[in-house]
Amino acid sequence: MAANQLTPLIKTVHAATLVELLTHFEKDIYPLLKTAGLPEDILRSKSEFMPEEPIKHLLALMAEKADPEHYGNLLRIVIREYFIPKLLHHIHAPKNLEEAFNSLATAIIHDSPSAKISIEHFKGTPWFCRYKTKEDTKGFFWAEVFAILFTIEFINVMTKTHWLPTSVAVQSSNIEPMLEIFKGQSIQFVSDRNVTAIELSDSILNTPVILPASFREKKASSAPKKRTYIETVYLALTPYLGQPSMNVSEAAKVLNTSARTLQRRLAKENTTFKIIRENIMLATSCRLMEDARYSLTDISAKLGYADIAHFSRAFKKLTGFPPKDYRNRFLDRST
């Protein structure tokens, strides 16, 4: 991970949509969630973001349950019916596909702060480019497949065509499953490239775009918030660190790095994993205590403590007063 690189994130609501795909393959989804490295309560999670790495694992695990052509069709459906409509809320009155792509680049950052896409020209030909640090993993491969399918579906929704690219450059080395997904379609794939790139043309970029009626009057989306590395670490670990049992090695795995690298990067930010874990636990417990539906016993169990006494001691150590006092003070202010 480069020194200035953010922790890759994905909106939790989008991650949950992919989790729901599991029901096409397994009745009991929880063993696969655990294998992928996802929290069991992801479908009920209140966290805004999830780390991207476990979602890549999940895509690869689902791929093992189905033939590539069937899996590709499932991904196309969820992209067309869920992901693209969600992003259309950020796209305001583009005149043509090129303007829609420019809006898409901003929209994607709202949902995945570390994402980087752009239109680049090589020898006079425009290409849609997606920039990711290459990994030799199945998760990386299927995330790349998802990105290619998304781009093609986005173009077809925007232009109301059945467009297909002539050439696609991919970072992955073994692309046999990708060829199965696009079987019968005359697309030339080139592997082992530095970026994922889909060949376009000036004519397709100049194609007029007509948004669906329900999206035409939307106001232009605000600029996405710029995140720091430490912010993305907090966002990525919040769904996990409500449970104090996670250690630095497990956190590093979720963040797709080593424990040593994580500790070194946190030290540069003048913090430690212990401080981050404690701050997230405190913020999570305070949020739950402000909800009258949860008893202190419920909260201690939800945060993974053996009993309420352990939770009370941990909370008092951080704040100087027991959780019962915090709840009473909050309830007094809110009445």
C-alpha positions in Angstrom: 0.0 0.0 0.0 1.5 3.3 -1.0 2.2 5.9 1.6 -0.6 8.2 0.5 -3.1 5.5 -0.4 -6.5 5.5 1.3 -8.0 2.3 2.7 -10.4 1.1 -0.1 -14.0 1.3 1.1 -17.4 0.5 -0.2 -20.8 1.8 1.0 -22.3 -0.8 3.4 -25.7 -0.7 1.6 -24.0 -1.7 -1.6 -22.0 -4.5 0.2 -25.3 -5.7 1.7 -26.8 -6.0 -1.8 -23.9 -8.2 -2.9 -24.3 -10.3 0.3 -28.0 -10.9 -0.7 -26.7 -12.5 -3.8 -25.5 -15.3 -1.6 -29.0 -16.6 -1.2 -28.8 -17.7 -4.9 -26.1 -20.2 -3.8 -26.5 -21.0 -0.1 -29.5 -21.1 2.4 -27.1 -20.5 5.3 -25.0 -17.5 4.3 -23.2 -17.0 7.6 -20.3 -19.5 7.1 -19.5 -17.8 3.8 -19.7 -14.4 5.5 -17.2 -15.6 8.0 -14.9 -17.0 5.4 -15.0 -13.8 3.4 -14.2 -11.8 6.5 -17.5 -10.0 6.8 -19.3 -9.3 10.1 -22.4 -11.5 10.6 -24.7 -8.5 11.1 -23.8 -6.7 7.8 -27.4 -6.8 6.7 -28.4 -4.9 9.8 -25.3 -2.7 10.1 -25.6 1.0 10.7 -22.0 1.7 9.6 -21.7 3.9 6.5 -18.8 2.0 4.9 -17.2 -1.4 4.8 -13.6 -2.3 3.8 -13.4 -3.4 0.2 -11.2 -6.4 0.7 -13.8 -8.8 2.3 -16.3 -7.9 -0.5 -13.7 -9.0 -3.1 -13.4 -12.2 -1.2 -17.1 -12.6 -1.2 -17.3 -12.1 -5.0 -14.7 -14.9 -5.4 -16.5 -17.2 -3.1 -19.8 -16.8 -5.0 -17.9 -17.4 -8.2 -16.9 -20.8 -6.9 -20.6 -21.7 -6.5 -21.7 -21.1 -10.1 -20.5 -21.4 -13.7 -19.0 -18.1 -15.0 -21.8 -17.5 -17.5 -24.5 -17.8 -14.9 -22.6 -15.7 -12.4 -21.9 -13.0 -15.0 -25.6 -12.8 -15.7 -26.5 -12.4 -12.0 -23.9 -9.6 -11.7 -25.3 -7.9 -14.8 -28.8 -8.0 -13.2 -27.8 -6.5 -9.9 -25.7 -3.9 -11.6 -28.5 -2.8 -13.9 -31.3 -3.0 -11.3 -29.5 -1.7 -8.2 -26.0 -0.1 -8.7 -26.7 2.0 -11.7 -30.0 3.5 -10.4 -28.2 4.4 -7.1 -25.5 6.3 -9.0 -27.9 8.1 -11.2 -28.9 10.2 -8.2 -25.5 11.8 -8.5 -25.6 12.5 -12.2 -27.1 15.8 -13.3 -28.3 16.5 -16.9 -25.4 15.2 -19.0 -25.6 16.1 -22.7 -23.7 13.1 -23.9 -22.0 10.0 -22.6 -18.7 11.8 -22.1 -20.3 14.2 -19.6 -22.1 11.2 -17.9 -18.7 9.5 -17.4 -17.3 12.7 -15.9 -20.2 12.8 -13.4 -19.7 9.0 -12.8 -16.1 9.6 -11.7 -17.4 12.0 -9.0 -20.4 9.8 -8.1 -18.2 6.7 -7.5 -16.0 8.6 -5.1 -19.0 9.3 -2.9 -19.5 5.5 -2.5 -15.8 4.4 -2.7 -13.5 7.2 -1.6 -10.3 5.6 -3.0 -11.7 4.9 -6.5 -10.1 6.4 -9.5 -11.5 6.3 -13.0 -11.0 8.5 -16.1 -11.3 8.7 -19.8 -7.8 8.6 -21.4 -6.7 8.8 -25.0 -4.1 6.5 -26.5 -3.0 7.0 -30.1 -6.2 9.1 -30.6 -8.5 6.4 -29.2 -10.5 7.1 -26.0 -10.4 4.4 -23.3 -12.3 4.1 -20.0 -9.6 3.4 -17.4 -9.9 2.1 -13.9 -6.8 2.3 -11.6 -6.1 -0.3 -9.0 -3.0 -1.7 -7.4 -2.7 -5.1 -9.1 -3.1 -8.3 -6.9 -2.7 -11.9 -8.0 -5.9 -13.0 -6.2 -9.3 -14.4 -7.2 -10.9 -11.5 -5.3 -9.1 -9.0 -7.4 -10.0 -10.8 -10.6 -13.8 -10.8 -9.8 -13.7 -7.2 -8.7 -12.2 -6.4 -12.1 -14.9 -8.5 -13.8 -17.5 -6.5 -11.9 -16.0 -3.2 -13.0 -16.0 -4.2 -16.7 -19.6 -5.4 -16.5 -20.6 -2.2 -14.7 -19.0 0.0 -17.3 -20.7 -1.8 -20.2 -24.1 -1.8 -18.5 -23.7 1.9 -17.6 -23.0 2.8 -21.3 -26.1 0.8 -22.4 -28.4 2.4 -19.8 -27.1 5.9 -20.6 -27.3 5.5 -24.4 -30.2 3.0 -24.6 -28.2 0.7 -26.9 -26.7 -2.8 -26.8 -23.1 -1.5 -27.1 -20.1 -3.8 -26.6 -16.4 -2.8 -26.6 -14.1 -4.0 -29.3 -11.1 -4.4 -26.9 -10.6 -4.7 -23.2 -7.3 -4.6 -21.4 -7.2 -6.2 -17.9 -4.7 -6.4 -15.1 -5.4 -10.0 -14.3 -3.3 -12.8 -15.8 -5.7 -15.8 -16.0 -8.7 -14.5 -17.8 -10.4 -17.8 -18.8 -13.5 -17.3 -16.6 -13.8 -13.8 -18.1 -13.9 -15.2 -21.6 -16.7 -17.6 -20.5 -18.7 -14.6 -19.2 -18.4 -12.8 -22.6 -18.7 -16.0 -24.6 -20.1 -15.4 -28.1 -19.3 -11.7 -27.9 -16.6 -10.4 -30.2 -14.4 -8.7 -27.6 -10.7 -9.0 -27.7 -9.1 -9.3 -24.2 -5.5 -8.4 -23.4 -4.2 -9.5 -20.0 -1.4 -8.4 -17.7 -1.9 -4.7 -18.3 -1.1 -1.9 -15.8 -4.8 -0.7 -15.7 -8.2 -2.0 -16.6 -9.1 -0.2 -19.8 -12.2 -0.5 -22.1 -11.9 0.8 -25.6 -14.4 3.4 -26.5 -14.9 5.7 -29.6 -15.6 9.3 -30.2 -19.0 8.4 -31.6 -20.1 6.5 -28.5 -18.8 9.3 -26.2 -20.8 11.9 -28.2 -24.0 9.8 -28.1 -26.8 11.9 -26.5 -27.9 10.8 -23.0 -31.5 10.9 -21.8 -31.8 10.1 -18.1 -34.9 8.2 -16.9 -37.7 10.6 -16.0 -37.3 10.1 -12.2 -33.7 11.3 -12.3 -34.0 14.3 -14.7 -34.8 16.9 -12.1 -32.2 15.9 -9.6 -29.8 18.7 -8.5 -26.1 18.3 -9.1 -24.5 16.2 -6.5 -22.2 18.0 -4.0 -18.4 17.3 -4.2 -17.4 14.1 -2.4 -15.7 14.7 1.0 -12.0 14.3 0.8 -10.8 11.6 3.2 -7.6 11.1 5.0 -5.9 7.7 5.5 -6.8 7.6 9.2 -10.4 8.5 8.4 -10.7 5.5 6.0 -9.1 3.2 8.6 -11.8 4.3 11.2 -14.6 3.8 8.6 -13.3 0.4 7.5 -12.9 -1.0 11.0 -16.0 0.5 12.7 -18.2 -2.5 11.6 -15.7 -4.8 13.3 -14.4 -3.0 16.3 -17.7 -2.7 18.1 -16.3 -6.1 19.2 -13.2 -5.7 21.3 -12.0 -9.2 20.4 -10.4 -8.1 17.1 -6.7 -7.8 17.3 -4.2 -5.9 15.1 -3.5 -8.9 12.9 -7.1 -9.5 12.2 -7.6 -5.8 11.5 -4.7 -5.8 9.1 -6.1 -8.7 7.2 -9.4 -6.9 6.8 -7.5 -3.9 5.5 -5.4 -6.0 3.1 -2.1 -5.2 4.7 0.3 -6.7 7.3 0.1 -6.0 11.0 3.6 -4.4 10.9 2.7 -2.1 8.0 -0.6 -1.1 9.7 1.2 -0.3 13.0 3.9 1.7 11.1 1.3 3.7 9.2 -0.7 4.4 12.3 2.4 5.5 14.2 3.0 8.1 11.4 -0.5 9.4 12.2 0.5 9.6 15.9 -2.0 6.9 16.9 -2.1 3.2 17.6 -4.5 0.3 16.9 -5.4 0.2 20.6 -6.5 3.9 20.5 -8.5 3.4 17.3 -10.2 0.3 18.8 -11.0 2.2 22.0 -12.4 5.2 20.2 -14.6 3.1 18.0 -15.9 1.1 20.9 -16.6 4.3 22.8 -18.4 5.9 19.8 -20.4 2.7 19.1 -21.5 2.3 22.8 -22.5 5.9 23.1 -24.6 5.7 19.9 -26.3 2.6 21.2 -26.9 4.1 24.6 -28.7 7.0 23.0 -31.2 4.5 21.6 -33.7 3.6 24.3 -34.5 0.3 22.7 -31.2 -1.1 23.9 -30.5 -2.0 27.5 -27.0 -1.8 28.9 -27.0 -5.6 28.9 -28.0 -5.6 25.2 -25.2 -3.2 24.4 -22.5 -5.1 26.3 -23.5 -8.2 24.5 -23.6 -6.5 21.1 -20.1 -5.1 21.7 -18.8 -8.6 22.5 -18.2 -8.3 26.2 -18.6 -11.3 28.5 -21.0 -9.4 30.7 -22.1 -5.9 31.7 -19.5 -5.6 34.4 -16.6 -6.0 31.8 -18.4 -3.4 29.6 -18.9 -1.0 32.5 -15.2 -1.2 33.5 -14.0 -0.6 29.9 -16.4 2.4 29.4 -15.4 4.0 32.8 -11.7 3.6 32.0 -12.2 5.6 28.8 -14.6 8.2 30.1 -14.2 8.4 33.8 -17.8 7.5 34.6 -19.9 4.4 34.2 -22.3 3.8 31.2 -25.3 4.2 33.4 -24.4 7.8 34.2 -23.8 8.6 30.5 -27.2 7.2 29.6 -28.9 9.2 32.4 -27.2 12.4 31.3 -28.2 11.9 27.7 -31.8 11.1 28.6 -31.9 14.2 30.8 -30.7 16.4 27.9 -33.2 14.8 25.4 -36.3 15.3 27.6 
